[in-house]
Amino acid sequence: MKRALIVIDVQESFRALPSWDEIGNPKIAEPVNRLVRLARARGDLVVWVLHAEAGSGNAFDPANGHVRLMDEVERPLPGEPALRKTSHNAFTTTNLQQLLTEAGVTELAVCGIRTEQCVETTARVGSDFGYQVLFVTDATTTGPVGGFTAEEIVARTEAVLRDRFARIVTVAELE
């Protein structure tokens, strides 16, 4: 089974937000880097995705300089696609599905920022497109939302994805 690692929104935009102080795992780069090294060692395709909101004036507006990978995250190697999305999932506003199809990918490992939003949504859409999805839960992070803690949101996301849209795994399980 040919796998691709999709690294979603591990970008400086989030650190530019006041809510970054409440993020569940501010050291998200560490497990993401482990996954990237593992994917490269396996010969998997690594796809980098950043969220952009051009003209918004906020932290996701490329004009403000935050729409870039976090400084401590591995850098894309030649041949590793780097996409910009404007929707919550990594498919709708990019050519991700075309890239995956051309590479013969049948399995996705997803990680990144906003466990319950961009990462979960990408996992669901990927599953709907027929990919086997690995949701690498400890390589995702989020902040509190709607009175729920980051930990509660991650647990909820795992519960709704498990055995329906994705297999929930950890970085260590993949190593």
C-alpha positions as CSV (number, residue, x, y, z in Angstrom):
1,M,0.0,0.0,0.0
2,K,1.5,3.3,-1.1
3,R,1.2,5.9,1.7
4,A,1.4,9.7,1.8
5,L,1.9,11.9,4.9
6,I,-0.2,15.0,4.8
7,V,1.2,17.7,7.1
8,I,-1.7,20.2,7.6
9,D,-1.3,23.8,8.8
10,V,1.7,23.4,11.0
11,Q,2.3,27.1,10.4
12,E,3.4,30.3,12.1
13,S,-0.1,31.7,11.7
14,F,-1.3,29.9,14.7
15,R,1.5,31.2,16.9
16,A,0.6,34.7,15.8
17,L,-2.9,34.2,17.4
18,P,-3.5,35.2,21.1
19,S,-5.1,31.7,21.6
20,W,-1.7,30.0,21.0
21,D,-1.1,30.2,24.7
22,E,-4.0,27.7,25.2
23,I,-2.9,25.2,22.6
24,G,-2.9,21.6,23.7
25,N,0.6,20.8,22.4
26,P,2.8,23.8,21.7
27,K,5.6,21.5,20.7
28,I,3.7,20.0,17.8
29,A,6.7,20.2,15.6
30,E,8.4,17.4,17.5
31,P,6.0,14.6,16.6
32,V,5.4,16.0,13.2
33,N,9.2,16.0,12.5
34,R,9.3,12.3,13.7
35,L,6.5,11.5,11.2
36,V,8.2,13.3,8.4
37,R,11.5,11.5,8.9
38,L,9.6,8.2,9.2
39,A,7.7,8.9,5.9
40,R,10.9,9.8,4.1
41,A,12.6,6.7,5.3
42,R,9.7,4.5,4.1
43,G,9.7,6.3,0.7
44,D,6.3,7.8,1.3
45,L,5.2,11.0,-0.4
46,V,5.2,13.9,2.0
47,V,2.7,16.7,1.2
48,W,2.8,20.1,3.0
49,V,-0.4,22.1,3.3
50,L,-0.7,25.6,4.6
51,H,-4.0,27.5,5.2
52,A,-4.2,31.0,3.6
53,E,-6.8,33.7,3.6
54,A,-5.5,36.3,1.2
55,G,-6.8,39.8,1.8
56,S,-8.2,39.0,5.3
57,G,-5.6,41.0,7.2
58,N,-5.4,38.3,9.8
59,A,-2.7,35.9,10.7
60,F,-3.6,33.7,7.8
61,D,-3.2,36.5,5.2
62,P,0.1,35.7,3.3
63,A,0.8,39.5,3.2
64,N,1.4,39.4,7.0
65,G,4.2,36.8,6.7
66,H,2.9,34.1,9.0
67,V,1.7,31.7,6.3
68,R,4.8,29.6,6.4
69,L,5.9,26.4,8.2
70,M,6.8,26.8,11.9
71,D,10.5,27.5,12.1
72,E,11.4,24.3,13.9
73,V,9.5,22.0,11.4
74,E,11.5,20.0,8.8
75,R,11.7,21.8,5.5
76,P,10.2,20.3,2.3
77,L,12.6,18.4,0.1
78,P,12.7,18.8,-3.6
79,G,9.7,16.9,-5.1
80,E,7.6,17.2,-1.9
81,P,4.5,19.2,-2.9
82,A,3.7,22.3,-0.9
83,L,0.1,23.4,-1.2
84,R,-2.0,26.4,0.0
85,K,-5.6,25.8,0.8
86,T,-8.5,28.1,1.5
87,S,-11.0,25.6,2.8
88,H,-10.9,23.6,6.0
89,N,-9.9,20.3,4.3
90,A,-6.8,19.8,2.2
91,F,-8.6,18.6,-0.9
92,T,-11.3,21.0,-1.9
93,T,-9.2,24.0,-2.9
94,T,-6.0,22.3,-4.0
95,N,-4.9,19.6,-6.4
96,L,-4.1,17.2,-3.6
97,Q,-6.3,14.4,-5.0
98,Q,-4.7,14.6,-8.4
99,L,-1.2,14.5,-6.8
100,L,-2.1,11.4,-4.8
101,T,-3.7,9.7,-7.7
102,E,-0.7,10.3,-9.9
103,A,1.6,8.9,-7.2
104,G,-0.6,5.8,-6.8
105,V,-1.3,6.6,-3.1
106,T,-4.0,4.5,-1.4
107,E,-3.3,5.3,2.2
108,L,-3.0,8.7,4.0
109,A,-1.4,9.5,7.3
110,V,-2.7,12.9,8.5
111,C,-1.3,15.2,11.2
112,G,-1.3,18.9,12.0
113,I,-3.0,21.8,13.7
114,R,-6.7,22.0,14.6
115,T,-7.3,18.4,15.3
116,E,-11.1,18.8,15.1
117,Q,-11.1,21.1,12.1
118,C,-8.6,20.9,9.3
119,V,-7.1,17.6,10.2
120,E,-10.4,15.8,11.0
121,T,-12.0,17.3,7.9
122,T,-9.2,16.1,5.7
123,A,-9.4,12.6,7.2
124,R,-13.1,12.5,6.5
125,V,-12.8,13.7,2.9
126,G,-9.9,11.4,2.3
127,S,-11.9,8.5,3.6
128,D,-14.9,9.5,1.3
129,F,-12.5,9.5,-1.6
130,G,-11.5,5.9,-0.8
131,Y,-8.2,6.3,0.9
132,Q,-7.3,4.3,4.0
133,V,-6.7,7.0,6.6
134,L,-4.3,6.9,9.6
135,F,-5.1,9.7,12.0
136,V,-1.9,10.3,13.9
137,T,-3.5,11.7,17.0
138,D,-0.4,12.7,19.0
139,A,0.9,14.6,15.9
140,T,-2.2,16.9,16.0
141,T,-3.1,19.7,18.4
142,T,-5.8,22.2,19.0
143,G,-7.0,24.7,21.5
144,P,-10.1,24.9,23.7
145,V,-13.3,25.5,21.9
146,G,-16.9,26.1,23.1
147,G,-16.1,25.3,26.8
148,F,-14.3,22.1,25.9
149,T,-10.6,21.6,26.7
150,A,-8.1,20.7,24.0
151,E,-7.9,17.2,25.5
152,E,-11.7,16.7,25.3
153,I,-11.7,17.9,21.7
154,V,-9.0,15.4,20.7
155,A,-10.8,12.6,22.5
156,R,-14.1,13.5,20.7
157,T,-12.3,13.6,17.4
158,E,-10.8,10.2,18.0
159,A,-14.2,8.8,18.9
160,V,-16.0,10.1,15.8
161,L,-13.3,9.1,13.4
162,R,-12.3,5.7,14.9
163,D,-13.2,2.7,12.7
164,R,-15.5,4.9,10.5
165,F,-13.2,7.4,8.7
166,A,-9.8,6.5,10.1
167,R,-7.6,4.2,12.1
168,I,-6.4,6.2,15.2
169,V,-2.6,5.7,15.7
170,T,0.3,7.3,17.4
171,V,3.7,8.2,16.1
172,A,5.3,5.5,18.2
173,E,2.9,2.9,16.7
174,L,4.0,3.9,13.2
175,E,7.7,3.8,14.2
